[in-house]
Amino acid sequence: MNIQRLFIANRGEIAVRIIRAAQSLGIHTIQAYSEADAAMLAVRMADEAVCIGPPKASDSYLNPEAVVQAAKDSGADAVHPGYGFLAETPDFVRTVEAAGMIFVGPSADTIARMGDKVSARQAAEAAGVPVVPGSDGRISDMDEAAALALRIGYPVMIKASAGGGGRGIRIAQTPEDLAREAPQARQEAQAVFGDGGIYIEKVISRPRHIEVQIMGDGTRAVHCFERECSLQRRRQKVWEEAPAFDLPEPTREAMCDAAVNMARAVNYRGAGTIEYLYDAVADEFFFIEMNTRIQVEHPVTEMITGLDLVALMLRIAGGEDLPLVQSDIQLRGHAIEVRLNAEDPLKKFMPFPGIVAALNLPDSGGIRVDHFLYEGYQIPPFYDSLIAKLIVHAPTRAQAIDKMTLALDTIEIGGLKTTLPLHKALARSADLRAGNIHTQWLEPWLEAGNLNVSAGGAS
């Protein structure tokens, strides 16, 4: 193991998660924090902590010069980026490595290639992975866009080439929509990602979102089965499961094999995810993107496989070969994760940063809570509202939903408004239990008042 001192360039629950994995391997941990995060749980847990700047993310967690200098000054020999912030920024990787440290993740070239949605699509096609019908590259002008849209058929999706996390996406139902939305999509992409490139894909009606967890060492790769991520609000995942439900076994095998083929084709190193749209009616799946980092929902994969994905990332980054072959990874039972955010779902998900007045987290068999909370902790208002993830595991999906229902009724995070009412209502949904969901299911369900009726005003 070439990693002795690890710098954690992130915050919140993922920082806590990385610290636990690193300490299990005997690695000395150094936690980065902004001035707003001085009291963060990860700061208390780490062996050392270093302030990297003011509360504003652009001046701290998103400031590559400040992060790398702090890591170098602390004597770190490796940097783990977590997810978000600088995790998928190729220039950050190059700066870390130029400073003589290890980046815990894929190479800068791999991140750049897979971070551009057009080059990622081309890589998928080269690896024999099915892709959504659409443009072979970036759209150069409106005549090209209009001709392509007519050929593949409306509705079409206009996507930012450098987009991610559900951002930079617009839908055109007609040629008039396309003429209006495409220039706006370019402007938005330039403003948000610093890259105005766009491409076009056919809209798959009522798809499910299924992704495959992969792990590679730059030469070999394996999959850790798939996750169901179809419950989304504003294209952000809300409720995740592993494995995907009602997925024909040949389709599961094809999805997972395609993901491994793609990981090998790009010499992938570390943890990554191949994301697909799945048309359940036609039993077809299509590649949409690759996430070149650990993901928020990785715990459900850990629950069904028994693996520590973060520890594997650290071991591979430290120079070890992938210590697994595919037959070592067995699927056991069903796991569900819900994201608990400091938001009031009964008031249009208004952010609610406050003080944790009481904390009671379930800790029985098959229940896990990843969080960064303690009683008296002030949730800062400067960052993402995710404060905890509640994960359950059971032999079957029905039993996992039952266990999640019980866990949601047991957990207490006092002093805050959280998304607990949303998840309690979802756990009681007959459609969800029956698997009658897709990526466009949740928002109409919310607009129909199901949350208010089901939650009964609970907090």
Beta strands, then each sheet from edge to edge (+ up, - down):
strand 1: 5-8
strand 2: 28-34
strand 3: 48-53
strand 4: 78-80
strand 5: 102-103
strand 6: 156-160
strand 7: 169-172
strand 8: 198-202
strand 9: 208-217
strand 10: 221-233
strand 11: 236-242
strand 12: 269-279
strand 13: 284-291
strand 14: 334-341
strand 15: 343-344
strand 16: 350-351
strand 17: 358-360
strand 18: 367-371
strand 19: 386-394
strand 20: 412-414
sheet 1: 3+ 2+ 1+ 4+ 5+
sheet 2: 7+ 6- 8+
sheet 3: 13+ 12- 9+ 10- 11+ 14- 19+ 18-
sheet 4: 15+ 16-
sheet 5: 17+ 20-
end
